[in-house]
Amino acid sequence: MAAIPYGSSAGVESPVPTRCRRSTARSRLCSLAFALATLVLVLAPSASSGLAAERPAPRLANPTGVAKDLVDRFFVLLAHKDRAGLARFLSPAFQVQRADGSGGNKKAYLANLATIHQFRITQLRATQAGATLVVRYLARVEGVVNGKLYTPGPAPRLSVFVWNGQRWQLAAHANFNPLTG
């Protein structure tokens, strides 16, 4: 009995049928695709976890030090009228209450920012309970609020920051000194 060649390539005969070679190549491609898919599934959670991971609020050894930085940041953003920076810094639940009875939510606050020429923060004290940081202080601000000149001297303030799983945001701010000018 004579052997019948199953296929040839460039004059070389092979005892393996062409159909089997295609099957082997397909099998290798499937194995490679499976390995790549597995690698993507293994790496994807770790790559995205850094972006969306929510962490518990840090337990602050010195809440007053952290609060001073946050309050200063708020006033600097406000002095520069940095609406984009304030939009990120303010909590979606943000509320402001002014001594003259006016107030508003985040949208209203961002639409009508005060003008600050200069400010000075003193007597700052802070307490932390879990994901909440409550700060009271005196703020000497010179500027314009609601179209009125604002130079009252040191005004008592209260600011409340909340941890959003990634960073501190200002949730509430109150001024307890009536506008004089």
C-alpha positions as CSV (number, residue, x, y, z in Angstrom):
1,M,0.0,0.0,0.0
2,A,1.3,3.4,-0.9
3,A,1.1,6.4,1.3
4,I,-1.0,9.2,-0.1
5,P,0.2,12.6,0.8
6,Y,-2.5,14.9,2.3
7,G,-1.1,18.2,1.3
8,S,1.9,19.8,0.0
9,S,3.6,23.1,0.2
10,A,6.5,24.1,-2.0
11,G,7.0,20.5,-3.1
12,V,7.3,19.1,0.5
13,E,4.8,16.5,1.3
14,S,3.3,16.3,4.7
15,P,1.7,13.2,6.3
16,V,-0.6,15.6,8.4
17,P,-3.9,16.6,6.7
18,T,-4.3,20.4,6.0
19,R,-7.5,20.3,8.0
20,C,-5.5,19.3,11.1
21,R,-2.9,22.0,10.6
22,R,-5.7,24.6,10.5
23,S,-7.2,23.1,13.6
24,T,-3.8,23.4,15.4
25,A,-3.4,27.0,14.3
26,R,-6.9,27.8,15.4
27,S,-6.3,26.1,18.7
28,R,-3.2,28.2,19.3
29,L,-5.1,31.4,18.4
30,C,-7.8,30.4,20.8
31,S,-5.3,29.7,23.6
32,L,-3.6,33.1,23.0
33,A,-7.0,34.9,23.0
34,F,-7.9,33.1,26.2
35,A,-4.6,34.1,27.8
36,L,-5.0,37.7,26.8
37,A,-8.6,37.8,28.1
38,T,-7.5,36.3,31.4
39,L,-4.8,38.9,31.7
40,V,-7.2,41.7,31.0
41,L,-9.7,40.4,33.6
42,V,-6.9,40.1,36.2
43,L,-5.4,43.5,35.6
44,A,-8.6,45.6,34.9
45,P,-9.9,45.6,38.5
46,S,-6.5,46.8,39.9
47,A,-6.2,49.4,37.2
48,S,-9.6,50.9,37.9
49,S,-9.6,50.5,41.6
50,G,-7.3,53.4,42.1
51,L,-9.7,55.6,40.2
52,A,-13.0,54.8,41.9
53,A,-11.9,53.3,45.2
54,E,-13.6,54.8,48.2
55,R,-11.6,54.9,51.4
56,P,-12.9,55.5,54.9
57,A,-12.2,59.0,56.3
58,P,-8.7,59.4,57.6
59,R,-8.5,59.5,61.4
60,L,-6.8,62.8,61.9
61,A,-4.3,63.1,64.7
62,N,-4.5,66.9,64.4
63,P,-8.0,67.9,63.0
64,T,-7.2,71.6,63.5
65,G,-4.1,71.5,61.2
66,V,-6.0,69.8,58.4
67,A,-9.0,72.1,58.9
68,K,-6.8,75.2,58.6
69,D,-5.5,74.0,55.2
70,L,-9.1,73.3,54.1
71,V,-10.4,76.7,55.2
72,D,-7.4,78.5,53.7
73,R,-8.0,76.6,50.4
74,F,-11.7,77.6,50.4
75,F,-10.9,81.3,50.9
76,V,-8.1,81.3,48.2
77,L,-10.5,79.6,45.7
78,L,-13.1,82.2,46.5
79,A,-10.6,85.1,46.4
80,H,-9.5,83.9,42.9
81,K,-13.1,83.4,41.9
82,D,-12.1,79.9,40.8
83,R,-15.6,78.5,40.0
84,A,-14.2,75.2,38.6
85,G,-12.1,74.7,41.7
86,L,-14.9,75.6,44.0
87,A,-17.3,73.3,42.1
88,R,-15.0,70.4,42.9
89,F,-14.3,71.6,46.5
90,L,-17.9,72.1,47.5
91,S,-20.0,69.1,48.3
92,P,-23.1,68.4,46.2
93,A,-25.1,69.0,49.5
94,F,-23.4,72.4,50.1
95,Q,-25.4,75.1,51.9
96,V,-24.3,78.7,52.9
97,Q,-26.0,80.8,55.6
98,R,-25.1,84.5,55.9
99,A,-25.7,86.7,58.9
100,D,-28.0,88.9,56.9
101,G,-30.4,85.9,56.4
102,S,-29.4,85.2,52.9
103,G,-28.2,81.8,51.9
104,G,-28.3,79.2,49.2
105,N,-27.2,75.9,47.8
106,K,-24.1,75.1,45.7
107,K,-25.6,76.3,42.4
108,A,-26.8,79.6,43.8
109,Y,-23.5,80.1,45.7
110,L,-21.3,79.5,42.6
111,A,-23.5,81.9,40.5
112,N,-23.0,84.8,42.9
113,L,-19.5,84.6,44.4
114,A,-18.3,87.2,46.9
115,T,-15.4,89.4,46.0
116,I,-12.5,89.0,48.5
117,H,-9.7,91.5,48.5
118,Q,-7.9,90.0,51.5
119,F,-8.6,87.7,54.4
120,R,-7.1,86.5,57.6
121,I,-8.1,83.4,59.6
122,T,-7.6,83.3,63.4
123,Q,-8.7,81.2,66.4
124,L,-9.4,78.1,64.3
125,R,-10.6,75.0,66.2
126,A,-11.8,71.7,64.7
127,T,-13.3,68.5,65.8
128,Q,-13.7,65.3,63.8
129,A,-16.3,62.5,64.1
130,G,-15.9,59.9,61.5
131,A,-16.3,61.4,58.0
132,T,-17.3,64.9,59.4
133,L,-14.9,67.7,60.2
134,V,-16.5,70.7,62.0
135,V,-14.5,74.0,62.1
136,R,-15.1,77.2,63.9
137,Y,-12.9,80.3,63.5
138,L,-12.8,84.0,63.1
139,A,-12.3,85.4,59.6
140,R,-11.3,89.0,58.9
141,V,-12.4,89.6,55.3
142,E,-12.4,92.7,53.2
143,G,-14.5,92.6,50.0
144,V,-18.0,92.7,48.5
145,V,-20.8,90.3,49.4
146,N,-24.2,90.5,47.7
147,G,-23.2,93.9,46.2
148,K,-22.4,95.3,49.6
149,L,-19.0,96.4,50.9
150,Y,-17.9,94.0,53.6
151,T,-15.4,95.0,56.3
152,P,-16.8,93.9,59.6
153,G,-13.6,92.9,61.4
154,P,-13.2,89.4,62.7
155,A,-16.5,87.5,62.0
156,P,-17.3,84.2,63.6
157,R,-17.6,81.4,61.0
158,L,-18.6,77.8,61.0
159,S,-17.6,75.4,58.2
160,V,-18.4,71.7,57.9
161,F,-16.4,69.4,55.8
162,V,-17.4,65.8,54.8
163,W,-15.2,63.0,53.5
164,N,-16.5,61.8,50.1
165,G,-14.5,58.6,50.0
166,Q,-11.6,60.3,48.3
167,R,-11.2,63.8,49.7
168,W,-12.7,66.4,52.0
169,Q,-15.4,68.7,50.6
170,L,-17.1,71.7,52.1
171,A,-20.7,70.9,52.9
172,A,-21.8,73.9,54.9
173,H,-20.5,77.4,55.7
174,A,-22.0,80.0,57.9
175,N,-21.1,83.6,58.8
176,F,-22.4,85.1,62.1
177,N,-21.5,88.7,61.7
178,P,-23.9,91.1,60.0
179,L,-22.8,93.0,56.9
180,T,-21.5,96.5,57.7
181,G,-19.7,98.8,55.5
